[in-house]
């Protein structure tokens, strides 16, 4: 529903042939913080719509990240699952602006937790051949830089939020099948809230803020 409403808001001049969703798969590695083992494998699948005025991206992912420093050891096994979606208006200058949502679930030997988080942000497409139209360029250098801010949403345990920086080579706006995608997340969070009935302890834990980051390096194949 969010994507349909935003597509209507972006204007009536969409090219119908570009509104057909195109599936993709991706895989690669993650550099992880937050008490995780430093490296994990990640993979997933999704679909995109890249039209002249509207962009929609939705995907599901899985990684084998596990906790090695979470004050609940031994905790040998773990994985993360995630769902990501976003809808953006693209304007003629190459900029896009929109909103989205993310859901993630951490499952370990000893516990699991999940949360959803709203996002907002934008992207910029650079295409060396300025005469190219969306989904028509072949052989020209292109890239896309995107920044989304992730709000804490339902994450009452850690309140994690912060910016996500994503680079694509080439830009998904051009006609191509293979893309390199790199994502860097920089997060601010507080100590895990363990007992909300204990008001003084909860205030103490929520006042103890830290910063962490993760980086994801993947290859994406769009069909």
C-alpha positions in Angstrom: 0.0 0.0 0.0 2.8 2.4 0.9 4.4 1.8 -2.5 1.2 2.3 -4.4 0.5 5.6 -2.7 4.0 6.9 -3.3 3.9 5.9 -6.9 0.7 7.9 -7.4 2.3 10.9 -5.6 5.4 10.8 -7.8 3.3 11.8 -10.9 1.5 10.4 -13.9 4.4 10.2 -16.3 5.7 6.8 -15.2 6.8 4.5 -18.0 4.5 1.4 -17.7 7.2 -1.0 -18.9 9.5 0.1 -16.0 6.9 -0.7 -13.3 7.3 -4.4 -13.7 9.1 -5.8 -10.6 12.5 -7.4 -11.3 13.7 -10.1 -8.9 17.3 -10.3 -7.7 19.5 -12.4 -5.4 22.6 -11.4 -3.5 25.3 -12.8 -1.3 28.5 -11.8 0.4 30.1 -11.0 3.7 29.4 -8.8 6.7 31.8 -7.1 9.1 29.9 -7.0 12.4 30.2 -5.2 15.7 27.8 -5.2 18.7 29.3 -8.3 20.4 29.1 -10.5 17.2 31.9 -12.6 15.7 33.7 -10.2 13.4 32.7 -11.7 10.1 29.5 -13.4 8.9 28.2 -14.7 5.6 24.9 -13.1 4.3 22.5 -13.9 1.5 19.1 -13.1 0.4 16.6 -12.2 -2.4 14.2 -9.5 -3.3 12.7 -7.4 -6.1 13.0 -3.9 -7.4 11.0 -1.4 -9.5 13.2 1.3 -11.1 11.2 3.7 -13.2 11.8 7.2 -14.2 9.9 8.6 -11.3 9.4 5.8 -8.8 11.7 3.3 -7.0 10.6 0.4 -4.9 12.9 -2.2 -3.3 11.9 -5.1 -1.0 14.2 -7.9 0.2 14.7 -10.7 2.7 18.1 -11.7 4.1 19.7 -14.3 6.4 23.2 -14.3 7.9 25.1 -16.7 10.2 26.2 -14.0 12.7 26.5 -15.2 16.3 27.3 -13.5 19.6 30.8 -13.9 21.1 30.7 -11.0 23.6 27.2 -10.4 24.9 27.4 -11.2 28.7 25.5 -14.4 28.1 28.2 -16.9 27.2 28.7 -19.6 26.1 26.4 -18.8 23.2 27.8 -20.7 20.3 25.1 -20.6 17.7 23.1 -17.8 16.1 21.7 -16.2 13.0 19.9 -13.0 11.9 16.9 -12.7 9.6 15.7 -9.5 8.1 13.1 -7.9 5.9 13.7 -4.5 4.2 11.3 -2.4 2.1 11.4 1.2 0.8 9.6 3.4 -1.7 11.1 6.5 -3.3 10.1 9.3 -5.6 12.8 9.9 -8.3 13.1 13.4 -9.7 14.7 14.4 -13.1 18.0 15.5 -11.4 18.7 11.9 -10.3 17.7 12.4 -6.7 15.2 10.2 -5.0 13.4 10.6 -1.6 11.2 8.3 0.3 10.4 6.1 3.3 10.6 2.5 4.3 10.7 -0.1 7.1 13.0 -2.8 8.4 12.4 -5.9 10.5 15.1 -7.9 12.0 15.3 -11.0 14.3 18.4 -12.2 16.2 18.2 -15.8 17.3 20.9 -17.4 19.5 21.4 -20.5 21.6 20.2 -18.7 24.7 17.7 -16.1 23.5 16.1 -14.3 20.6 14.8 -10.8 20.0 13.2 -8.9 17.1 12.1 -5.4 16.2 10.8 -3.3 13.4 12.1 0.2 12.5 10.8 2.9 10.2 13.3 4.6 7.8 13.5 7.7 5.7 16.1 9.0 3.3 17.2 9.5 -0.3 19.6 8.6 -3.0 21.5 10.1 -5.9 22.2 8.4 -9.3 25.3 9.4 -11.3 25.3 8.3 -14.9 28.2 9.4 -17.1 26.1 9.6 -20.2 23.5 12.2 -19.4 21.4 11.3 -22.5 20.6 7.9 -21.0 17.1 7.1 -19.7 16.3 5.0 -16.8 16.7 1.2 -17.6 18.2 2.1 -21.0 21.9 2.7 -20.4 24.5 0.0 -21.3 28.2 0.5 -21.0 28.2 3.9 -19.3 29.8 4.4 -15.9 27.2 4.8 -13.2 26.7 4.6 -9.4 24.1 5.2 -6.8 24.7 6.7 -3.3 21.9 6.3 -0.8 21.5 7.4 2.8 18.6 6.2 5.0 18.1 7.0 8.6 16.8 4.2 10.7 14.7 5.1 13.7 14.5 2.9 16.8 10.9 1.8 16.2 9.8 -1.0 18.4 13.4 -1.7 19.7 12.7 -1.0 23.4 15.6 -3.2 24.6 18.4 -1.3 22.9 16.9 1.7 21.1 19.3 1.2 18.2 19.1 3.9 15.5 21.4 5.7 13.1 22.3 6.2 9.4 22.7 3.6 6.7 25.1 4.5 3.8 24.7 2.4 0.6 26.7 2.4 -2.6 25.8 0.6 -5.9 28.1 0.0 -8.9 26.6 0.4 -11.4 23.4 2.2 -10.4 20.3 0.1 -10.3 18.7 2.8 -12.5 20.6 1.5 -15.6 20.0 -1.7 -17.6 22.4 -4.2 -16.0 22.3 -7.6 -14.3 25.3 -7.7 -12.0 25.8 -5.0 -9.2 28.3 -4.5 -6.4 26.6 -3.2 -3.3 28.2 -1.9 -0.1 26.4 -0.8 3.0 27.7 0.8 6.1 25.5 1.2 9.2 26.5 3.5 12.1 24.3 2.9 15.2 23.8 4.5 18.5 22.2 2.3 21.2 21.8 2.0 24.9 22.6 -0.9 27.3 20.0 -3.7 27.1 17.0 -3.0 29.3 16.5 -6.1 31.4 13.6 -5.3 33.7 11.3 -2.4 32.9 9.5 -2.8 36.2 12.7 -1.6 37.9 12.4 2.1 37.0 15.8 3.2 38.4 17.7 0.3 36.7 15.9 1.0 33.4 16.8 4.7 33.5 20.4 3.8 34.3 20.6 1.3 31.4 18.9 3.7 28.9 21.4 6.5 29.9 24.4 4.3 29.0 24.8 5.0 25.3 27.4 3.4 22.9 28.2 3.5 19.2 28.8 0.6 16.9 28.8 -0.2 13.2 28.5 -2.9 10.6 29.6 -3.2 6.9 28.1 -5.4 4.3 29.8 -6.3 0.9 27.6 -8.2 -1.5 27.2 -9.0 -5.2 23.7 -8.7 -6.5 22.3 -10.4 -9.6 19.1 -8.9 -11.0 17.1 -11.0 -13.4 
